[in-house]
Amino acid sequence: MIADQLVVNNKEERATFEKDKASESPKRSIAKSISWRIVGTIDTIIISWIVTGTLSLAFSIGLVELVTKMVLYFFHERVWNGIKWGK
């Protein structure tokens, strides 16, 4: 039942919750940022190439997007890691 899933009844579930709550390290956030940006940047380069028709311009757009969005994502993850809602 849904109510059973919402209520933590035993110590094992509480221990798992506490472990999960603290499991996201900054290094993990960096690794996730990098892997996601690789996928996102490939997408941006392909779309930019289709729109502009110029591969060099597409790579330039992709490079700028890679750096800015990776930094933004890292800070976004760190902020959300500090929010207790939903944990």
MOPAC internal coordinates of N, CA, C and O (Angstrom, degrees):
PM7 1SCF
backbone

  N    0.0000 0     0.00 0     0.00 0    0    0    0
  C    1.4350 1     0.00 0     0.00 0    1    0    0
  C    1.5244 1   109.92 1     0.00 0    2    1    0
  O    1.2310 1   121.11 1   -24.59 1    3    2    1
  N    1.2931 1   115.48 1   155.41 1    3    2    1
  C    1.4630 1   120.62 1  -179.67 1    5    3    2
  C    1.5208 1   110.82 1   -64.22 1    6    5    3
  O    1.2310 1   120.38 1   139.44 1    7    6    5
  N    1.3288 1   116.87 1   -40.56 1    7    6    5
  C    1.4707 1   119.91 1  -179.63 1    9    7    6
  C    1.5245 1   110.76 1   -60.04 1   10    9    7
  O    1.2310 1   120.11 1   142.08 1   11   10    9
  N    1.3250 1   117.39 1   -37.92 1   11   10    9
  C    1.4651 1   120.75 1   178.56 1   13   11   10
  C    1.5225 1   111.37 1   -63.53 1   14   13   11
  O    1.2310 1   119.95 1   144.41 1   15   14   13
  N    1.3117 1   117.70 1   -35.59 1   15   14   13
  C    1.4528 1   121.64 1  -179.69 1   17   15   14
  C    1.5257 1   111.91 1   -72.62 1   18   17   15
  O    1.2310 1   120.14 1   153.31 1   19   18   17
  N    1.3116 1   117.34 1   -26.69 1   19   18   17
  C    1.4590 1   121.10 1  -177.92 1   21   19   18
  C    1.5167 1   113.36 1   -83.62 1   22   21   19
  O    1.2310 1   120.32 1   158.13 1   23   22   21
  N    1.3236 1   116.99 1   -21.87 1   23   22   21
  C    1.4547 1   121.22 1  -176.09 1   25   23   22
  C    1.5199 1   109.69 1  -103.72 1   26   25   23
  O    1.2310 1   120.76 1   -52.33 1   27   26   25
  N    1.3299 1   116.15 1   127.67 1   27   26   25
  C    1.4604 1   121.03 1   176.93 1   29   27   26
  C    1.5196 1   107.42 1   -89.97 1   30   29   27
  O    1.2310 1   120.68 1   -64.25 1   31   30   29
  N    1.3507 1   116.30 1   115.75 1   31   30   29
  C    1.4604 1   119.84 1  -172.54 1   33   31   30
  C    1.5173 1   115.06 1  -102.77 1   34   33   31
  O    1.2310 1   119.07 1   153.11 1   35   34   33
  N    1.3326 1   119.38 1   -26.89 1   35   34   33
  C    1.4618 1   117.90 1  -174.34 1   37   35   34
  C    1.5198 1   111.65 1  -129.17 1   38   37   35
  O    1.2310 1   120.83 1   -11.09 1   39   38   37
  N    1.3220 1   116.01 1   168.91 1   39   38   37
  C    1.4639 1   121.60 1  -175.47 1   41   39   38
  C    1.5229 1   112.20 1   -66.13 1   42   41   39
  O    1.2310 1   120.06 1   146.62 1   43   42   41
  N    1.3302 1   117.48 1   -33.38 1   43   42   41
  C    1.4671 1   120.22 1   179.96 1   45   43   42
  C    1.5222 1   110.51 1   -62.17 1   46   45   43
  O    1.2310 1   120.03 1   135.83 1   47   46   45
  N    1.3222 1   117.55 1   -44.17 1   47   46   45
  C    1.4625 1   120.77 1   178.27 1   49   47   46
  C    1.5293 1   110.83 1   -65.45 1   50   49   47
  O    1.2310 1   120.72 1   141.35 1   51   50   49
  N    1.3292 1   116.23 1   -38.65 1   51   50   49
  C    1.4692 1   119.33 1   178.16 1   53   51   50
  C    1.5175 1   111.02 1   -65.45 1   54   53   51
  O    1.2310 1   120.26 1   139.94 1   55   54   53
  N    1.3419 1   117.10 1   -40.06 1   55   54   53
  C    1.4696 1   120.86 1   179.12 1   57   55   54
  C    1.5198 1   110.21 1   -63.74 1   58   57   55
  O    1.2310 1   120.05 1   138.36 1   59   58   57
  N    1.3251 1   117.50 1   -41.64 1   59   58   57
  C    1.4591 1   121.30 1   177.92 1   61   59   58
  C    1.5226 1   110.01 1   -63.11 1   62   61   59
  O    1.2310 1   120.72 1   137.50 1   63   62   61
  N    1.3326 1   116.23 1   -42.50 1   63   62   61
  C    1.4626 1   120.56 1   178.41 1   65   63   62
  C    1.5222 1   110.83 1   -60.39 1   66   65   63
  O    1.2310 1   120.22 1   133.70 1   67   66   65
  N    1.3360 1   117.19 1   -46.30 1   67   66   65
  C    1.4604 1   120.70 1  -179.52 1   69   67   66
  C    1.5255 1   110.68 1   -63.00 1   70   69   67
  O    1.2310 1   120.18 1   139.35 1   71   70   69
  N    1.3342 1   117.26 1   -40.65 1   71   70   69
  C    1.4703 1   120.97 1   179.09 1   73   71   70
  C    1.5282 1   109.94 1   -63.87 1   74   73   71
  O    1.2310 1   120.04 1   132.42 1   75   74   73
  N    1.3208 1   117.52 1   -47.58 1   75   74   73
  C    1.4582 1   121.53 1  -179.07 1   77   75   74
  C    1.5250 1   111.26 1   -62.68 1   78   77   75
  O    1.2310 1   120.33 1   142.32 1   79   78   77
  N    1.3228 1   116.97 1   -37.68 1   79   78   77
  C    1.4572 1   121.72 1  -177.32 1   81   79   78
  C    1.5292 1   111.21 1   -61.69 1   82   81   79
  O    1.2310 1   120.18 1   146.30 1   83   82   81
  N    1.3224 1   117.26 1   -33.70 1   83   82   81
  C    1.4596 1   121.27 1  -175.55 1   85   83   82
  C    1.5303 1   112.75 1  -105.27 1   86   85   83
  O    1.2310 1   119.22 1  -172.73 1   87   86   85
  N    1.3278 1   119.10 1     7.27 1   87   86   85
  C    1.4654 1   120.79 1  -170.33 1   89   87   86
  C    1.5278 1   114.71 1   -81.77 1   90   89   87
  O    1.2310 1   118.90 1   165.41 1   91   90   89
  N    1.3041 1   119.70 1   -14.59 1   91   90   89
  C    1.4621 1   121.37 1  -176.39 1   93   91   90
  C    1.5212 1   110.11 1   -88.45 1   94   93   91
  O    1.2310 1   120.65 1   -79.22 1   95   94   93
  N    1.3300 1   116.35 1   100.78 1   95   94   93
  C    1.4602 1   121.25 1   179.88 1   97   95   94
  C    1.5329 1   110.06 1   -88.14 1   98   97   95
  O    1.2310 1   120.36 1   -19.41 1   99   98   97
  N    1.3274 1   116.92 1   160.59 1   99   98   97
  C    1.4610 1   118.87 1   175.52 1  101   99   98
  C    1.5314 1   112.91 1   -58.34 1  102  101   99
  O    1.2310 1   119.96 1   144.47 1  103  102  101
  N    1.3307 1   117.69 1   -35.53 1  103  102  101
  C    1.4776 1   120.28 1   178.38 1  105  103  102
  C    1.5243 1   110.67 1   -63.14 1  106  105  103
  O    1.2310 1   120.55 1   139.76 1  107  106  105
  N    1.3300 1   116.56 1   -40.24 1  107  106  105
  C    1.4569 1   120.09 1   177.77 1  109  107  106
  C    1.5284 1   110.23 1   -64.52 1  110  109  107
  O    1.2310 1   120.48 1   139.12 1  111  110  109
  N    1.3174 1   116.69 1   -40.88 1  111  110  109
  C    1.4689 1   120.26 1   177.64 1  113  111  110
  C    1.5214 1   111.05 1   -61.52 1  114  113  111
  O    1.2310 1   120.24 1   140.69 1  115  114  113
  N    1.3300 1   117.15 1   -39.31 1  115  114  113
  C    1.4690 1   121.02 1   177.67 1  117  115  114
  C    1.5254 1   110.41 1   -64.46 1  118  117  115
  O    1.2310 1   120.08 1   134.00 1  119  118  117
  N    1.3314 1   117.45 1   -46.00 1  119  118  117
  C    1.4730 1   121.14 1   179.85 1  121  119  118
  C    1.5303 1   110.71 1   -61.61 1  122  121  119
  O    1.2310 1   120.20 1   137.05 1  123  122  121
  N    1.3195 1   117.23 1   -42.95 1  123  122  121
  C    1.4571 1   120.88 1   177.74 1  125  123  122
  C    1.5228 1   110.65 1   -64.54 1  126  125  123
  O    1.2310 1   120.19 1   140.46 1  127  126  125
  N    1.3181 1   117.24 1   -39.54 1  127  126  125
  C    1.4603 1   121.09 1   178.37 1  129  127  126
  C    1.5181 1   111.01 1   -60.47 1  130  129  127
  O    1.2310 1   120.56 1   134.20 1  131  130  129
  N    1.3104 1   116.54 1   -45.80 1  131  130  129
  C    1.4685 1   121.42 1  -177.88 1  133  131  130
  C    1.5252 1   110.89 1   -65.34 1  134  133  131
  O    1.2310 1   120.28 1   131.47 1  135  134  133
  N    1.3284 1   117.07 1   -48.53 1  135  134  133
  C    1.4720 1   119.24 1  -177.85 1  137  135  134
  C    1.5269 1   111.54 1   -63.92 1  138  137  135
  O    1.2310 1   120.28 1   139.25 1  139  138  137
  N    1.3169 1   117.07 1   -40.75 1  139  138  137
  C    1.4601 1   119.80 1   179.04 1  141  139  138
  C    1.5176 1   111.37 1   -67.75 1  142  141  139
  O    1.2310 1   119.99 1   141.93 1  143  142  141
  N    1.3236 1   117.63 1   -38.07 1  143  142  141
  C    1.4583 1   120.38 1  -179.88 1  145  143  142
  C    1.5191 1   111.83 1   -67.67 1  146  145  143
  O    1.2310 1   119.52 1   147.22 1  147  146  145
  N    1.3127 1   118.51 1   -32.78 1  147  146  145
  C    1.4696 1   120.04 1   175.89 1  149  147  146
  C    1.5277 1   109.48 1   -59.74 1  150  149  147
  O    1.2310 1   120.66 1   131.36 1  151  150  149
  N    1.3243 1   116.35 1   -48.64 1  151  150  149
  C    1.4633 1   120.84 1   178.84 1  153  151  150
  C    1.5365 1   110.19 1   -62.62 1  154  153  151
  O    1.2310 1   120.52 1   132.67 1  155  154  153
  N    1.3275 1   116.61 1   -47.33 1  155  154  153
  C    1.4604 1   120.66 1  -178.21 1  157  155  154
  C    1.5172 1   113.27 1   -64.53 1  158  157  155
  O    1.2310 1   120.59 1   141.91 1  159  158  157
  N    1.3243 1   116.47 1   -38.09 1  159  158  157
  C    1.4674 1   120.07 1  -178.86 1  161  159  158
  C    1.5260 1   111.50 1   -70.50 1  162  161  159
  O    1.2310 1   120.19 1   140.81 1  163  162  161
  N    1.3103 1   117.23 1   -39.19 1  163  162  161
  C    1.4699 1   119.72 1   175.47 1  165  163  162
  C    1.5238 1   109.43 1   -59.32 1  166  165  163
  O    1.2310 1   120.50 1   136.41 1  167  166  165
  N    1.3239 1   116.65 1   -43.59 1  167  166  165
  C    1.4671 1   121.52 1   177.52 1  169  167  166
  C    1.5267 1   111.01 1   -60.40 1  170  169  167
  O    1.2310 1   120.34 1   133.64 1  171  170  169
  N    1.3358 1   116.96 1   -46.36 1  171  170  169
  C    1.4683 1   121.23 1  -179.84 1  173  171  170
  C    1.5254 1   111.46 1   -62.39 1  174  173  171
  O    1.2310 1   120.35 1   137.50 1  175  174  173
  N    1.3307 1   116.93 1   -42.50 1  175  174  173
  C    1.4708 1   120.15 1   179.72 1  177  175  174
  C    1.5273 1   110.53 1   -62.61 1  178  177  175
  O    1.2310 1   120.50 1   135.90 1  179  178  177
  N    1.3195 1   116.65 1   -44.10 1  179  178  177
  C    1.4697 1   119.77 1  -179.50 1  181  179  178
  C    1.5305 1   110.59 1   -63.88 1  182  181  179
  O    1.2310 1   120.54 1   133.60 1  183  182  181
  N    1.3205 1   116.57 1   -46.40 1  183  182  181
  C    1.4693 1   119.87 1   179.75 1  185  183  182
  C    1.5392 1   110.43 1   -64.11 1  186  185  183
  O    1.2310 1   120.16 1   136.96 1  187  186  185
  N    1.3301 1   117.29 1   -43.04 1  187  186  185
  C    1.4637 1   120.86 1   179.30 1  189  187  186
  C    1.5225 1   111.15 1   -62.70 1  190  189  187
  O    1.2310 1   120.20 1   141.20 1  191  190  189
  N    1.3082 1   117.22 1   -38.80 1  191  190  189
  C    1.4612 1   121.91 1   178.73 1  193  191  190
  C    1.5282 1   110.43 1   -64.62 1  194  193  191
  O    1.2310 1   120.89 1   136.44 1  195  194  193
  N    1.3390 1   115.89 1   -43.56 1  195  194  193
  C    1.4648 1   120.04 1   179.18 1  197  195  194
  C    1.5309 1   110.37 1   -63.90 1  198  197  195
  O    1.2310 1   120.32 1   136.79 1  199  198  197
  N    1.3287 1   117.00 1   -43.21 1  199  198  197
  C    1.4693 1   121.33 1  -176.70 1  201  199  198
  C    1.5301 1   111.86 1   -71.77 1  202  201  199
  O    1.2310 1   120.62 1   134.95 1  203  202  201
  N    1.3526 1   116.42 1   -45.05 1  203  202  201
  C    1.4728 1   119.47 1  -175.02 1  205  203  202
  C    1.5231 1   113.11 1   -90.53 1  206  205  203
  O    1.2310 1   120.60 1   152.68 1  207  206  205
  N    1.3107 1   116.46 1   -27.32 1  207  206  205
  C    1.4612 1   120.23 1  -176.34 1  209  207  206
  C    1.5182 1   112.94 1    76.35 1  210  209  207
  O    1.2310 1   120.04 1  -173.39 1  211  210  209
  N    1.3233 1   117.52 1     6.61 1  211  210  209
  C    1.4641 1   122.87 1  -177.51 1  213  211  210
  C    1.5251 1   109.32 1  -122.46 1  214  213  211
  O    1.2310 1   121.35 1   -64.35 1  215  214  213
  N    1.3330 1   115.03 1   115.65 1  215  214  213
  C    1.4577 1   119.60 1  -177.11 1  217  215  214
  C    1.5252 1   112.44 1   -66.56 1  218  217  215
  O    1.2310 1   119.75 1   140.48 1  219  218  217
  N    1.3329 1   118.09 1   -39.52 1  219  218  217
  C    1.4700 1   119.96 1  -179.64 1  221  219  218
  C    1.5373 1   111.25 1   -64.72 1  222  221  219
  O    1.2310 1   120.22 1   140.25 1  223  222  221
  N    1.3193 1   117.19 1   -39.75 1  223  222  221
  C    1.4627 1   120.71 1   176.38 1  225  223  222
  C    1.5375 1   110.40 1   -66.04 1  226  225  223
  O    1.2310 1   120.47 1   140.54 1  227  226  225
  N    1.3169 1   116.71 1   -39.46 1  227  226  225
  C    1.4686 1   121.02 1   178.29 1  229  227  226
  C    1.5270 1   110.72 1   -60.90 1  230  229  227
  O    1.2310 1   120.00 1   137.12 1  231  230  229
  N    1.3362 1   117.61 1   -42.88 1  231  230  229
  C    1.4708 1   120.70 1   178.19 1  233  231  230
  C    1.5340 1   111.21 1   -67.23 1  234  233  231
  O    1.2310 1   120.03 1   143.67 1  235  234  233
  N    1.3244 1   117.55 1   -36.33 1  235  234  233
  C    1.4676 1   120.73 1   177.16 1  237  235  234
  C    1.5302 1   110.81 1   -63.06 1  238  237  235
  O    1.2310 1   120.65 1   133.89 1  239  238  237
  N    1.3049 1   116.37 1   -46.11 1  239  238  237
  C    1.4668 1   121.12 1   177.37 1  241  239  238
  C    1.5302 1   109.48 1   -61.71 1  242  241  239
  O    1.2310 1   120.43 1   135.77 1  243  242  241
  N    1.3198 1   116.79 1   -44.23 1  243  242  241
  C    1.4643 1   121.23 1   179.72 1  245  243  242
  C    1.5139 1   113.07 1   -61.57 1  246  245  243
  O    1.2310 1   120.17 1   142.02 1  247  246  245
  N    1.3378 1   117.27 1   -37.98 1  247  246  245
  C    1.4686 1   120.56 1  -179.78 1  249  247  246
  C    1.5269 1   111.45 1   -67.28 1  250  249  247
  O    1.2310 1   120.27 1   134.91 1  251  250  249
  N    1.3145 1   117.09 1   -45.09 1  251  250  249
  C    1.4668 1   120.61 1   178.32 1  253  251  250
  C    1.5275 1   109.65 1   -62.94 1  254  253  251
  O    1.2310 1   120.70 1   134.23 1  255  254  253
  N    1.3076 1   116.26 1   -45.77 1  255  254  253
  C    1.4636 1   122.09 1  -179.46 1  257  255  254
  C    1.5235 1   110.83 1   -62.29 1  258  257  255
  O    1.2310 1   119.90 1   141.53 1  259  258  257
  N    1.3199 1   117.80 1   -38.47 1  259  258  257
  C    1.4679 1   122.33 1   179.89 1  261  259  258
  C    1.5222 1   110.96 1   -57.52 1  262  261  259
  O    1.2310 1   120.66 1   128.85 1  263  262  261
  N    1.3002 1   116.35 1   -51.15 1  263  262  261
  C    1.4660 1   121.08 1  -175.65 1  265  263  262
  C    1.5329 1   111.31 1   -68.67 1  266  265  263
  O    1.2310 1   120.41 1   129.73 1  267  266  265
  N    1.3174 1   116.82 1   -50.27 1  267  266  265
  C    1.4652 1   119.06 1  -175.18 1  269  267  266
  C    1.5209 1   112.40 1   -65.31 1  270  269  267
  O    1.2310 1   119.86 1   136.58 1  271  270  269
  N    1.2999 1   117.88 1   -43.42 1  271  270  269
  C    1.4628 1   119.58 1  -177.40 1  273  271  270
  C    1.5278 1   112.63 1   -73.72 1  274  273  271
  O    1.2310 1   119.66 1   151.07 1  275  274  273
  N    1.3202 1   118.25 1   -28.93 1  275  274  273
  C    1.4582 1   120.18 1   176.59 1  277  275  274
  C    1.5302 1   110.06 1   -66.08 1  278  277  275
  O    1.2310 1   120.50 1   136.49 1  279  278  277
  N    1.3077 1   116.66 1   -43.51 1  279  278  277
  C    1.4687 1   120.69 1   178.53 1  281  279  278
  C    1.5311 1   110.16 1   -65.14 1  282  281  279
  O    1.2310 1   120.23 1   133.93 1  283  282  281
  N    1.3167 1   117.17 1   -46.07 1  283  282  281
  C    1.4607 1   120.94 1   179.14 1  285  283  282
  C    1.5304 1   111.69 1   -60.91 1  286  285  283
  O    1.2310 1   120.50 1   137.91 1  287  286  285
  N    1.3204 1   116.64 1   -42.09 1  287  286  285
  C    1.4706 1   120.60 1  -179.88 1  289  287  286
  C    1.5260 1   111.17 1   -64.25 1  290  289  287
  O    1.2310 1   120.10 1   137.72 1  291  290  289
  N    1.3245 1   117.41 1   -42.28 1  291  290  289
  C    1.4657 1   120.59 1   179.75 1  293  291  290
  C    1.5248 1   110.22 1   -57.61 1  294  293  291
  O    1.2310 1   120.19 1   130.29 1  295  294  293
  N    1.3276 1   117.25 1   -49.71 1  295  294  293
  C    1.4590 1   120.07 1  -179.10 1  297  295  294
  C    1.5289 1   111.83 1   -67.45 1  298  297  295
  O    1.2310 1   120.32 1   144.64 1  299  298  297
  N    1.3161 1   116.99 1   -35.36 1  299  298  297
  C    1.4579 1   121.56 1   175.60 1  301  299  298
  C    1.5309 1   110.14 1   -60.13 1  302  301  299
  O    1.2310 1   120.02 1   133.63 1  303  302  301
  N    1.3220 1   117.57 1   -46.37 1  303  302  301
  C    1.4700 1   122.25 1   177.83 1  305  303  302
  C    1.5240 1   111.71 1   -62.05 1  306  305  303
  O    1.2310 1   120.04 1   136.76 1  307  306  305
  N    1.3176 1   117.52 1   -43.24 1  307  306  305
  C    1.4663 1   120.81 1  -178.43 1  309  307  306
  C    1.5278 1   110.69 1   -65.05 1  310  309  307
  O    1.2310 1   120.32 1   140.03 1  311  310  309
  N    1.3389 1   117.00 1   -39.97 1  311  310  309
  C    1.4622 1   120.05 1   177.40 1  313  311  310
  C    1.5254 1   109.95 1   -63.31 1  314  313  311
  O    1.2310 1   120.37 1   131.62 1  315  314  313
  N    1.3343 1   116.89 1   -48.38 1  315  314  313
  C    1.4623 1   120.08 1  -179.67 1  317  315  314
  C    1.5234 1   112.13 1   -64.83 1  318  317  315
  O    1.2310 1   119.72 1   149.08 1  319  318  317
  N    1.3179 1   118.14 1   -30.92 1  319  318  317
  C    1.4555 1   120.27 1   178.31 1  321  319  318
  C    1.5350 1   110.52 1   -65.86 1  322  321  319
  O    1.2310 1   119.80 1   153.74 1  323  322  321
  N    1.3125 1   117.98 1   -26.26 1  323  322  321
  C    1.4604 1   121.78 1   178.88 1  325  323  322
  C    1.5280 1   113.87 1   -85.87 1  326  325  323
  O    1.2310 1   120.06 1   171.35 1  327  326  325
  N    1.3131 1   117.49 1    -8.65 1  327  326  325
  C    1.4702 1   121.67 1   179.90 1  329  327  326
  C    1.5230 1   108.64 1   -89.22 1  330  329  327
  O    1.2310 1   120.40 1   -55.47 1  331  330  329
  N    1.3068 1   116.84 1   124.53 1  331  330  329
  C    1.4625 1   121.49 1  -175.80 1  333  331  330
  C    1.5257 1   113.08 1   -80.19 1  334  333  331
  O    1.2310 1   119.63 1   163.32 1  335  334  333
  N    1.3255 1   118.31 1   -16.68 1  335  334  333
  C    1.4513 1   121.83 1  -177.15 1  337  335  334
  C    1.5379 1   111.27 1   -57.91 1  338  337  335
  O    1.2310 1   119.84 1   -52.17 1  339  338  337
  N    1.3049 1   117.91 1   127.83 1  339  338  337
  C    1.4610 1   122.81 1   176.62 1  341  339  338
  C    1.5177 1   115.36 1    83.99 1  342  341  339
  O    1.2310 1   119.68 1   179.91 1  343  342  341
  N    1.3139 1   118.21 1    -0.09 1  343  342  341
  C    1.4703 1   119.78 1   179.37 1  345  343  342
  C    1.5038 1   110.22 1   -89.38 1  346  345  343
  O    1.2310 1   120.10 1   180.00 1  347  346  345

